[in-house]
């Protein structure tokens, strides 16, 4: 989203986001605190074997669509309220002169590059997690959840501190 905003020169929206960065930082901090507490309280998900054989082959579980939508939404909100992301995109694109020339082809290429790079990063990250998740037991995953929760709560507190 920020790539599109900066790439197509929508400076009014960019400056509005920067003008409200304190409230965005506070909102992001509260969201981080919420997600951190949820992570601290979460039990690891049950893993479904990738290769099911025998009479139980037809009972493979279906994905939890509402849970996936909720996870996507919370991740989107977490990312979009990150003030570092806002400042990074505005700074980088301003330094490159994006949005000043009015050339929509250059802006579209830049936004497409940011999108493809982000998509490649998330594909690699989720593939690595999918590959390694079967190698850890529930107790290890519970410890990872707790550690992640503590770290996320810490970042939430830092974001709130920075917004005050």
N, C-alpha and C positions, 0 to 999 in steps of 0.2 A: 504494500500500500504506500509506504513512504517513498519507495522507488518511483512509483507512478506519480505521486504528488510532486516530488522534486524534478523528475524527468520531464514532465510536461509543463513545468513552470507555474504551478499553481501556488504562487508565493503567498497569496492571501491566506490560504489554509495552512501553509507551513508556518507563517508568522503567527497565526492564531494558536497553533499547537505550541509554539515556543512561548507565546505570551501566557499560556495556561500550563506551563511545564510544572509549576509547583503543585497545582491540583492534580495533574496527571501523575506526578511522582507520588503524591499522597495516595491516590487511587491505586496505583500500581503497588505501593507498599502494603496497603490493606489486602489487595488480591494476593500478593506474595505470602503474607501472614496466613491467610485462609488456606492457600495451597500447601504451605508448609505444615500447618496443623493437620490437614487432611492426609498428608504423606506420613506424618508421625503416627497417625491413628490407623492407617491403612494396613490391611493384611495382604500379603502377596497373592496375586491371582493364581488360580489353579491352572496348571499347564496341561494342555491337551496333547497327547502324543501325535507326532506328525505322521506316523505310519501305523494305521490301525488295521489289524488283520483279524481274521476269524469271524465269529458270529456277531461281534459288536461293531463291525465295520459300518453299519448303517446308522449308528447312534452317535455319530460325531456331532459335537455341539455347534450351534450357529453363533455368529458374532453378536455381541451385545450392542446393537445399533444405538440405542439411547445413550449408553455409556461412551461409545465412540464419539457421538455428537457432543456430549458434555465435555469429554477430554479435548476435542478439537476446539470447542468454544473457549474453554479456560486457557488453553495454550495460546490461542489467537489474542485474547484479551491481555494475557501476560506480555506477549510480544509487542502489541500495539501501544501499551502504556509504558514501555521501557524508554525513559528519557534519553538514555545513551544512544538508542537506535535513532531517535528523532534527531539528536544533535549530530550524530555521525553522518546520516544521510544528507542533512542540510549542509554540513561542512564540506563533505566530499564533493557533492554535486555543485555547490557554489564554487569551490576551488577549481572544478573542471569546467565551469562556465555553462553548466547544463541549465536549460530553461531560459537562458538569456537570448540565445540566437533565434529561437522560435522555430527551429528545424525539427519537425515532428518525427522525421525518419531517424535522426540521431537519438532523439529521446526514446523512441520505441525500441531501438536497438539496445540502448542502455538498460531500459526497464526489462526487456527480454533477457538480457545477460544477467541482471540481478536475480530475476525469477528463476532462470535455469540453474544458476549457481546455488541458490537457496534450495531448490528442489533436489539437486544432486547431493548437497550436504545432508539433507534430511533423509534421502534414500540410503546413503552410505551409513548414516548413524542408526537408522531403524533396522537396516540389514545386519549390522554388527550386533545390535542388541538382540535381534531375533536369533542370530547364530549362537550367541553365548548364553542366552537365558536358560536353556535346557541344562547347562552345566552347573547351575547353582541350585541348591536346595532351598526349601521354604525358610529355614532359619537364617541362611545367608541373605536371602532376599528381604527378610524382615529387618535385618541389620542395615541393609542398603537403604530401605525405606526410611528408617529412623535417621540415618546419617543425612540423607537427602532432605528430610524434613527439617532437621536442625540447620542445615546450610541455607535452605530456602527462607526459613524464619529469620535467620541472620541477615540475609539480603533484604528482606521486607523491613526489618528494623532500620537498616542503613538507608533504605529509600525513604522511609518516614522521617528519619533524622534529617536527611538532606532536604526534604520538603518543608521542614519547619524552619 
